[in-house]
C-alpha cells in the first residue's frame, strides 16, 4: 500500500473573533465570539505540524490581526523551524499606508511568506476597500507574495473588478509569471451564516461538484480548542467530523488513523459524490456545499 499523502498546510484558527460579521461566513465569526488560541498551545501545534512534515502554517480566523503580537510571534516561531507562513486577513487593521508598512515590515522580518487578503462585496460591507489597497500596495512594494481571495455571489463584484480598483493585474494560480500577486475567486458556500442567504444569490457551478478532493487531510484546520479539522472548509463545521484534539495526540498519529477510515479515502479519491447512496438530489453551490450536506447526513 502506498504511503498516505502528507498534509501540505495546517491552518491555525487563532481566533473565532472578527471585526466583521460577513453574511457568507461558514464559521459564523464575529465580534461576539471569544474563543482564541493561546501562544503556548499555538507553538505546540506548530511543533506537531513540523514533526508531521507540514510545509506551511496559515494563521487565520476570525481575524488574526486582532492579536498582532501573537501573529508576529508565531510567524517567527514557524519560520525558525523551516516552515513557510501565511497570514489570512481582511486588512481592517491597515488604517493608513504607514500602518500597513510598519506592520508588514515586522512580519516580513519575522519570516512571513505570503499575505492572503480577502476582497469582495461581503467583506467590503465592513472593511473600507482603501485598507485592502494599503496592504496590497505595501506588500507589492516590499516584495511580499500576495493572494487575493474573492468570494462571489450572483451579481457581486468579480476579482477583475477588484483588480481594477487596485490598479493591477491579478492572474490566477499557475499564471503568475513575474507578478507578486495571484487571485482566487469562488462562489461562497451556503453553510454557517451563509446558509441564511437565499438560493437566488448562490454562485453555482455544477462542473465543480465531481472529482476527488485534494484538500481533505492535506489542508487541515486547528480550532482554538485544539480540535483538528479534516479540511479548512465548510464540512469542518460538522462537530463529529473532526479528527480529535491535538492536545492529546501527535498530528501524524491522527492522520494515520484518519486515512484508515473509508470516508476520507472516498472523499480524497472520488469526492463527496462517492459517498452518495443514490442520485444527486438537490441543488448545490459547489463541491464544499455538497460535501457538507452529504457528510452531515452521515455524521449526525
C-alpha positions in Angstrom: 0.0 0.0 0.0 1.4 3.4 -0.9 2.2 5.9 1.8 -0.6 8.3 2.8 -0.3 11.8 1.3 1.4 14.2 3.6 -0.5 17.4 4.7 0.9 20.4 3.0 -0.7 23.1 5.2 -2.1 23.5 8.7 -4.4 26.5 9.2 -4.3 27.6 12.8 -7.7 29.3 13.5 -6.1 31.7 16.0 -9.5 33.2 17.0 -13.2 33.0 16.2 -13.4 36.7 17.0 -13.6 39.0 14.0 -14.2 42.7 13.5 -16.6 41.8 10.6 -19.8 39.7 10.5 -19.8 38.8 6.9 -23.1 37.2 5.8 -21.4 34.4 3.9 -19.1 33.3 6.8 -19.4 29.5 7.1 -17.6 29.7 10.5 -20.0 32.4 11.7 -17.2 34.5 13.1 -17.9 38.0 14.6 -17.2 40.5 17.4 -19.2 38.5 19.8 -17.0 35.4 19.6 -14.3 34.9 22.2 -12.5 31.6 21.5 -8.8 32.4 20.9 -5.7 30.2 20.8 -3.0 30.8 23.4 0.6 31.3 22.3 1.7 28.2 24.3 -0.8 25.9 22.5 -0.2 27.5 19.1 3.5 26.9 19.4 2.9 23.3 20.4 0.6 22.8 17.4 3.3 24.2 15.1 5.8 21.8 16.6 3.5 18.9 16.0 2.8 20.0 12.4 6.5 20.3 11.8 7.1 16.7 13.1 4.4 15.5 10.7 6.2 17.0 7.7 3.9 20.0 7.1 5.5 22.8 5.0 3.0 25.6 5.5 1.4 27.2 8.6 -1.5 29.5 7.8 -2.6 31.9 10.5 -6.3 32.6 10.1 -9.6 33.1 11.9 -11.8 35.1 12.5 -9.4 38.0 12.1 -5.9 37.0 13.4 -4.7 40.6 13.3 -6.8 41.4 16.2 -3.8 39.8 18.0 -0.8 41.2 16.1 1.9 40.3 18.6 0.6 36.7 18.6 0.8 36.6 14.8 4.3 38.0 14.7 5.5 35.6 17.4 4.0 32.6 15.5 5.4 33.6 12.2 8.8 33.8 13.7 8.3 30.5 15.6 7.3 28.6 12.5 9.9 30.2 10.3 12.7 29.2 12.7 11.5 25.6 12.2 11.9 25.9 8.4 8.2 26.3 7.7 6.6 28.8 5.4 3.9 31.0 6.8 0.8 32.7 5.5 -1.4 35.4 7.1 -5.1 35.5 6.1 -6.6 38.9 6.9 -9.4 41.2 6.0 -7.0 44.2 6.2 -9.2 46.2 8.5 -6.1 47.0 10.7 -4.4 48.9 7.9 -5.9 52.3 8.5 -3.1 54.0 6.7 -0.2 53.3 4.3 2.1 53.9 7.3 0.4 51.3 9.5 0.4 48.8 6.6 4.1 49.4 6.0 5.2 49.2 9.7 3.2 46.0 10.3 4.2 44.2 7.2 7.9 45.1 7.6 7.8 43.5 11.1 6.1 40.4 9.8 8.5 40.1 6.9 11.4 40.4 9.3 9.8 37.6 11.3 9.7 35.4 8.2 6.2 35.9 6.7 6.0 34.2 3.2 2.6 35.3 2.0 -0.2 37.6 2.9 -3.7 36.4 1.9 -6.2 39.3 1.7 -10.0 39.0 1.5 -11.5 41.4 -1.0 -15.1 41.1 -2.1 -18.6 42.6 -1.5 -19.1 40.5 1.6 -16.0 41.9 3.4 -16.3 45.4 2.0 -19.6 45.7 3.8 -17.4 46.0 6.9 -13.9 46.9 5.8 -13.1 50.1 3.7 -11.6 49.0 0.4 -8.8 51.5 0.8 -7.4 49.4 3.6 -7.1 46.4 1.3 -5.3 48.8 -1.1 -2.9 49.9 1.6 -1.9 46.2 2.3 -1.8 45.3 -1.4 0.4 48.3 -2.4 2.7 47.9 0.6 3.2 44.1 0.1 3.9 44.6 -3.6 6.5 47.4 -2.8 8.2 45.2 -0.2 8.2 42.1 -2.4 5.9 40.1 -0.2 3.8 37.5 -2.1 0.1 38.2 -2.2 -3.0 36.1 -2.6 -6.3 37.9 -3.2 -9.4 35.9 -2.3 -12.8 36.9 -3.6 -16.0 35.1 -2.5 -18.7 35.5 -5.1 -22.4 35.7 -5.0 -24.6 36.1 -8.1 -24.3 39.7 -9.3 -21.5 40.6 -7.0 -18.2 42.2 -7.9 -15.7 39.9 -9.5 -12.0 39.5 -9.0 -11.4 41.5 -12.2 -13.3 44.4 -10.6 -11.1 44.1 -7.5 -8.0 44.2 -9.8 -9.2 47.4 -11.5 -9.7 49.1 -8.1 -6.2 48.0 -7.1 -4.8 49.2 -10.4 -3.0 46.0 -11.1 -3.3 42.6 -12.9 -4.1 39.7 -10.6 -3.6 36.5 -12.5 -4.9 33.1 -11.4 -2.7 30.4 -9.9 -0.3 28.9 -12.4 -0.2 32.1 -14.5 1.5 34.4 -12.0 4.7 34.7 -14.0 6.6 37.7 -12.5 3.6 39.0 -10.7 3.7 39.4 -6.9 0.0 38.5 -6.6 -2.3 35.8 -7.6 -6.1 35.9 -7.4 -8.6 33.2 -6.4 -12.3 33.6 -6.8 -15.1 31.1 -6.0 -18.7 31.1 -5.1 -19.5 31.3 -1.4 -20.5 28.1 0.4 -24.0 28.4 1.9 -23.1 26.9 5.2 -23.0 28.5 8.7 -24.1 32.1 8.4 -24.1 31.7 4.6 -26.9 29.2 4.9 -29.3 32.0 5.5 -28.6 33.7 2.2 -31.3 32.9 -0.4 -30.6 30.5 -3.2 -31.2 33.3 -5.7 -27.8 34.7 -4.8 -25.8 31.5 -4.9 -23.0 31.5 -7.4 -23.4 27.9 -8.5 -21.2 25.9 -10.9 -22.3 22.3 -11.4 -18.9 21.4 -13.0 -17.2 21.7 -9.6 -19.3 19.0 -7.9 -17.4 16.0 -9.3 -13.9 14.6 -8.8 -11.7 13.9 -5.8 -10.9 16.4 -3.1 -7.3 17.5 -2.9 -7.8 19.3 0.4 -9.1 16.6 2.8 -6.4 15.5 5.3 -3.9 17.7 3.3 -5.1 21.2 4.1 -6.0 21.0 7.7 -7.5 23.3 10.3 -7.0 23.6 14.0 -9.6 25.3 16.1 -8.7 27.4 19.2 -9.7 24.4 21.3 -7.1 22.2 19.6 -9.7 20.2 17.6 -8.2 19.2 14.3 -10.5 19.7 11.3 -10.1 17.4 8.2 -10.1 20.5 5.9 -10.3 24.2 6.0 -13.7 24.4 4.5 -17.4 24.2 5.4 -17.5 20.5 6.2 -15.3 21.2 9.1 -18.2 22.7 10.9 -19.8 19.3 11.4 -18.9 18.5 15.1 -18.3 14.8 14.8 -16.3 15.1 11.6 -13.1 16.3 13.5 -10.0 14.1 13.8 -9.6 14.6 17.6 -7.8 17.1 19.7 -4.2 18.0 19.0 -3.6 18.5 22.8 -3.9 14.7 23.2 -2.1 13.2 20.2 0.6 13.8 17.6 -0.7 15.0 14.3 0.8 12.1 12.3 -0.9 9.7 14.6 -4.2 11.3 14.0 -3.7 11.4 10.2 -2.7 7.7 10.1 -5.9 6.8 11.8 -8.0 9.1 9.6 -6.6 7.7 6.4 -7.7 4.3 7.6 -11.3 5.4 7.5 -13.3 4.8 4.3 -14.9 8.2 4.4 -11.6 10.1 4.0 -10.3 7.7 1.3 -13.5 8.1 -0.7 -13.5 11.9 -0.3 -9.9 12.0 -1.5 -10.4 9.7 -4.5 -14.0 10.4 -5.6 -15.1 13.5 -3.7 -18.5 13.8 -1.9 -20.2 12.3 -4.9 -18.6 9.0 -4.0 -20.4 9.0 -0.6 -23.9 9.2 -2.2 -26.0 6.1 -2.0 -28.2 7.2 -4.8 -28.6 10.0 -7.4 -27.8 13.6 -6.6 -30.8 15.1 -5.0 -31.0 18.9 -4.7 -29.1 22.0 -5.8 -25.6 22.7 -4.6 -23.4 25.7 -4.9 -20.1 23.9 -5.1 -18.3 20.8 -4.0 -17.8 22.0 -0.4 -21.5 22.6 -0.1 -22.3 19.1 -1.4 -19.7 17.7 0.9 -21.1 19.4 4.0 -24.6 18.1 3.1 -23.5 14.5 2.4 -21.1 14.3 5.3 -23.6 16.0 7.6 -26.1 13.2 6.8 -23.6 10.6 7.7 -22.2 12.2 10.9 -25.3 13.1 12.8 
